[in-house]
């Protein structure tokens, strides 16, 4: 049966040149044979010298296979160098042992931005993932957008392993630093009353300061937003300075809160084609977080 490591290495076969392929094969063999923590960290660091940068660029078929291997895994935006480093991590023979945890923690402590991205991307594939929940929680604190996205987006790990407090912090931090919330896998199923409250507090904070509400924020409410959420979304829809994305987000929020009746009323007089299309999708029952991809690409 194919594994994520198999998938990664097939992708590398297409992207690495002869120098990179030779280096990866030698480094993989060395890791499989057992190396010190210092040597392992060094191999991850020096991979950039032999393996060229660039996108891994998986095909639609590749992406479908990746999702079948692990629900919630989307390597669409992986870089080749990240794949090399994740491949080396997954080639360790002690991944179920505490020695691997210690080695990876050493790497985290000394990694540069690119290495951190690869390390966080690897977490979803490690056995007994709960051992790394604390590390993923730490990754939510970073202000480096690339590192935050590697930890929080296109991976099932946070939704599976972060506790409620850390999960909510991840979602709110994504809004603050402009990470794509629709790519935070598992958002739909982990919306709760406390997250809705935090999001609505943020709405009030931003409107009081005459600042735009992040359009994706409305994905955080669901039915848990209650009357307070409905009033906030209707204010967004009736505001004279509301953007097209903001209105579309509020429409999705209304659908996610079960207020199709309000959406139908807005549909009759909505002049914006993008918002009108989103309303129709929502009325047809398509209002999960993935719908936002259309809006992200339109912007």
Buried (B, 14 or more C-beta within 10 A) or exposed (E): EEEBBEBBBEBBEEBBEEEBBEBBEEBBEBBEEEBEBEEBBBBBBEBBEBBEEEEBBBEEEBBEBBEEBBEBBBBBBBBBBBBBBBBBBBBBEEBEEEBBBEBBBBBBEEBEEBBBBBBBBBBBBBEEBEBBBEBBBBBBEBEEEBBBBBBBBBBBBBBBBBEEEBBBBBBBBBBEEEBBBBBBBBBBEBBBEEBBBBBBEBBEEBBEEEEBBBBBBBBBBBEBBBEBBBEBBBBBBEBEEBBBBBBBBBBBBBBBBEBBEBBEEBBEEBEEEBBBBBBBBBBEEBBBBEBBEBBBEEE
